[in-house]
Amino acid sequence: MTNCIKHIIFAFILLITINIHPQSESIKEDISISIRGKALSFFIFEDIYFRTGTIGTEIIYKNRHSLGIDISYWRWRFQKDDPDPLELYDQFKKRTFLYIDYKLKLLDYDYNKYYLNVYSKVGKYSMWYKKYENDSSTINTDFINSTTKGNFYELGIGIGIKHYISNDKRFGVDISINGASRNDNNNEIIYDTGIYQINNNVKKQYYVSYLKLNFFYIIKKSSQ
């Protein structure tokens, strides 16, 4: 966690330095600034629903190096049916986090820009259940009183593409494929058949991979 916080502090200092202390007009001309984000809600498979939102900004230097920062949110909802089938319960998983990334442009081709990125996340995680009123089911659902709350941080790397949709190359979509090491530190309240248990500071480290998507709009273009 300490290393991730150092990355965040460094990124804030760099963003402030670039915005407040431009050394010359040439440096100003080398910098472009974009806003980025998304708001999506959809189902992936039957009974699996996903919701996410992001808002942030990105500063690009000489059309090659960029530093970005986002506030992000996502939530999974898994619906479980009994054998009839009738709706039995929902499981929810939610993460809110600060996201910082550095991108290095590898190649420009027409309306596409390919890049390598490294990033960090730090935020909060929670898991809980919601039961449907289904008196006809004989399945024991004591466990739906279980909850998990805690913190996490993540360090990762990926490759991506920015595709410009508008002819002036201001508006576009940014898609990347990423892999990361994620570290959780959670407090768990576990209910089972006749069992109640509290586990504090449960630490886990594991690896994740995923697709990241953002839309962006360049509000200041560089001279590059």
Secondary structure as a PSIPRED ss2 file (coil, helix, strand):
# PSIPRED VFORMAT (PSIPRED V4.0)

   1 M C   1.000  0.000  0.000
   2 T H   0.000  1.000  0.000
   3 N H   0.000  1.000  0.000
   4 C H   0.000  1.000  0.000
   5 I H   0.000  1.000  0.000
   6 K H   0.000  1.000  0.000
   7 H H   0.000  1.000  0.000
   8 I H   0.000  1.000  0.000
   9 I H   0.000  1.000  0.000
  10 F H   0.000  1.000  0.000
  11 A H   0.000  1.000  0.000
  12 F H   0.000  1.000  0.000
  13 I H   0.000  1.000  0.000
  14 L H   0.000  1.000  0.000
  15 L H   0.000  1.000  0.000
  16 I H   0.000  1.000  0.000
  17 T H   0.000  1.000  0.000
  18 I H   0.000  1.000  0.000
  19 N H   0.000  1.000  0.000
  20 I H   0.000  1.000  0.000
  21 H C   1.000  0.000  0.000
  22 P C   1.000  0.000  0.000
  23 Q C   1.000  0.000  0.000
  24 S C   1.000  0.000  0.000
  25 E H   0.000  1.000  0.000
  26 S H   0.000  1.000  0.000
  27 I H   0.000  1.000  0.000
  28 K H   0.000  1.000  0.000
  29 E H   0.000  1.000  0.000
  30 D H   0.000  1.000  0.000
  31 I E   0.000  0.000  1.000
  32 S E   0.000  0.000  1.000
  33 I E   0.000  0.000  1.000
  34 S E   0.000  0.000  1.000
  35 I E   0.000  0.000  1.000
  36 R E   0.000  0.000  1.000
  37 G E   0.000  0.000  1.000
  38 K E   0.000  0.000  1.000
  39 A E   0.000  0.000  1.000
  40 L E   0.000  0.000  1.000
  41 S E   0.000  0.000  1.000
  42 F E   0.000  0.000  1.000
  43 F E   0.000  0.000  1.000
  44 I E   0.000  0.000  1.000
  45 F E   0.000  0.000  1.000
  46 E C   1.000  0.000  0.000
  47 D C   1.000  0.000  0.000
  48 I E   0.000  0.000  1.000
  49 Y E   0.000  0.000  1.000
  50 F E   0.000  0.000  1.000
  51 R E   0.000  0.000  1.000
  52 T E   0.000  0.000  1.000
  53 G E   0.000  0.000  1.000
  54 T E   0.000  0.000  1.000
  55 I E   0.000  0.000  1.000
  56 G E   0.000  0.000  1.000
  57 T E   0.000  0.000  1.000
  58 E E   0.000  0.000  1.000
  59 I E   0.000  0.000  1.000
  60 I E   0.000  0.000  1.000
  61 Y E   0.000  0.000  1.000
  62 K C   1.000  0.000  0.000
  63 N C   1.000  0.000  0.000
  64 R C   1.000  0.000  0.000
  65 H E   0.000  0.000  1.000
  66 S E   0.000  0.000  1.000
  67 L E   0.000  0.000  1.000
  68 G E   0.000  0.000  1.000
  69 I E   0.000  0.000  1.000
  70 D E   0.000  0.000  1.000
  71 I E   0.000  0.000  1.000
  72 S E   0.000  0.000  1.000
  73 Y E   0.000  0.000  1.000
  74 W E   0.000  0.000  1.000
  75 R E   0.000  0.000  1.000
  76 W E   0.000  0.000  1.000
  77 R E   0.000  0.000  1.000
  78 F E   0.000  0.000  1.000
  79 Q E   0.000  0.000  1.000
  80 K E   0.000  0.000  1.000
  81 D E   0.000  0.000  1.000
  82 D C   1.000  0.000  0.000
  83 P C   1.000  0.000  0.000
  84 D C   1.000  0.000  0.000
  85 P C   1.000  0.000  0.000
  86 L C   1.000  0.000  0.000
  87 E E   0.000  0.000  1.000
  88 L E   0.000  0.000  1.000
  89 Y E   0.000  0.000  1.000
  90 D E   0.000  0.000  1.000
  91 Q E   0.000  0.000  1.000
  92 F E   0.000  0.000  1.000
  93 K E   0.000  0.000  1.000
  94 K E   0.000  0.000  1.000
  95 R E   0.000  0.000  1.000
  96 T E   0.000  0.000  1.000
  97 F E   0.000  0.000  1.000
  98 L E   0.000  0.000  1.000
  99 Y E   0.000  0.000  1.000
 100 I E   0.000  0.000  1.000
 101 D E   0.000  0.000  1.000
 102 Y E   0.000  0.000  1.000
 103 K E   0.000  0.000  1.000
 104 L E   0.000  0.000  1.000
 105 K E   0.000  0.000  1.000
 106 L E   0.000  0.000  1.000
 107 L E   0.000  0.000  1.000
 108 D E   0.000  0.000  1.000
 109 Y E   0.000  0.000  1.000
 110 D C   1.000  0.000  0.000
 111 Y C   1.000  0.000  0.000
 112 N E   0.000  0.000  1.000
 113 K E   0.000  0.000  1.000
 114 Y E   0.000  0.000  1.000
 115 Y E   0.000  0.000  1.000
 116 L E   0.000  0.000  1.000
 117 N E   0.000  0.000  1.000
 118 V E   0.000  0.000  1.000
 119 Y E   0.000  0.000  1.000
 120 S E   0.000  0.000  1.000
 121 K E   0.000  0.000  1.000
 122 V E   0.000  0.000  1.000
 123 G E   0.000  0.000  1.000
 124 K E   0.000  0.000  1.000
 125 Y E   0.000  0.000  1.000
 126 S E   0.000  0.000  1.000
 127 M E   0.000  0.000  1.000
 128 W E   0.000  0.000  1.000
 129 Y E   0.000  0.000  1.000
 130 K E   0.000  0.000  1.000
 131 K E   0.000  0.000  1.000
 132 Y C   1.000  0.000  0.000
 133 E C   1.000  0.000  0.000
 134 N C   1.000  0.000  0.000
 135 D C   1.000  0.000  0.000
 136 S C   1.000  0.000  0.000
 137 S C   1.000  0.000  0.000
 138 T C   1.000  0.000  0.000
 139 I C   1.000  0.000  0.000
 140 N C   1.000  0.000  0.000
 141 T C   1.000  0.000  0.000
 142 D H   0.000  1.000  0.000
 143 F H   0.000  1.000  0.000
 144 I H   0.000  1.000  0.000
 145 N H   0.000  1.000  0.000
 146 S C   1.000  0.000  0.000
 147 T E   0.000  0.000  1.000
 148 T E   0.000  0.000  1.000
 149 K E   0.000  0.000  1.000
 150 G E   0.000  0.000  1.000
 151 N E   0.000  0.000  1.000
 152 F E   0.000  0.000  1.000
 153 Y E   0.000  0.000  1.000
 154 E E   0.000  0.000  1.000
 155 L E   0.000  0.000  1.000
 156 G E   0.000  0.000  1.000
 157 I E   0.000  0.000  1.000
 158 G E   0.000  0.000  1.000
 159 I E   0.000  0.000  1.000
 160 G E   0.000  0.000  1.000
 161 I E   0.000  0.000  1.000
 162 K E   0.000  0.000  1.000
 163 H E   0.000  0.000  1.000
 164 Y E   0.000  0.000  1.000
 165 I C   1.000  0.000  0.000
 166 S C   1.000  0.000  0.000
 167 N C   1.000  0.000  0.000
 168 D C   1.000  0.000  0.000
 169 K C   1.000  0.000  0.000
 170 R C   1.000  0.000  0.000
 171 F E   0.000  0.000  1.000
 172 G E   0.000  0.000  1.000
 173 V E   0.000  0.000  1.000
 174 D E   0.000  0.000  1.000
 175 I E   0.000  0.000  1.000
 176 S E   0.000  0.000  1.000
 177 I E   0.000  0.000  1.000
 178 N E   0.000  0.000  1.000
 179 G E   0.000  0.000  1.000
 180 A E   0.000  0.000  1.000
 181 S E   0.000  0.000  1.000
 182 R E   0.000  0.000  1.000
 183 N E   0.000  0.000  1.000
 184 D E   0.000  0.000  1.000
 185 N E   0.000  0.000  1.000
 186 N E   0.000  0.000  1.000
 187 N E   0.000  0.000  1.000
 188 E E   0.000  0.000  1.000
 189 I E   0.000  0.000  1.000
 190 I E   0.000  0.000  1.000
 191 Y E   0.000  0.000  1.000
 192 D E   0.000  0.000  1.000
 193 T C   1.000  0.000  0.000
 194 G C   1.000  0.000  0.000
 195 I E   0.000  0.000  1.000
 196 Y E   0.000  0.000  1.000
 197 Q E   0.000  0.000  1.000
 198 I E   0.000  0.000  1.000
 199 N E   0.000  0.000  1.000
 200 N E   0.000  0.000  1.000
 201 N E   0.000  0.000  1.000
 202 V E   0.000  0.000  1.000
 203 K E   0.000  0.000  1.000
 204 K E   0.000  0.000  1.000
 205 Q E   0.000  0.000  1.000
 206 Y E   0.000  0.000  1.000
 207 Y E   0.000  0.000  1.000
 208 V E   0.000  0.000  1.000
 209 S E   0.000  0.000  1.000
 210 Y E   0.000  0.000  1.000
 211 L E   0.000  0.000  1.000
 212 K E   0.000  0.000  1.000
 213 L E   0.000  0.000  1.000
 214 N E   0.000  0.000  1.000
 215 F E   0.000  0.000  1.000
 216 F E   0.000  0.000  1.000
 217 Y E   0.000  0.000  1.000
 218 I E   0.000  0.000  1.000
 219 I E   0.000  0.000  1.000
 220 K E   0.000  0.000  1.000
 221 K C   1.000  0.000  0.000
 222 S C   1.000  0.000  0.000
 223 S C   1.000  0.000  0.000
 224 Q C   1.000  0.000  0.000
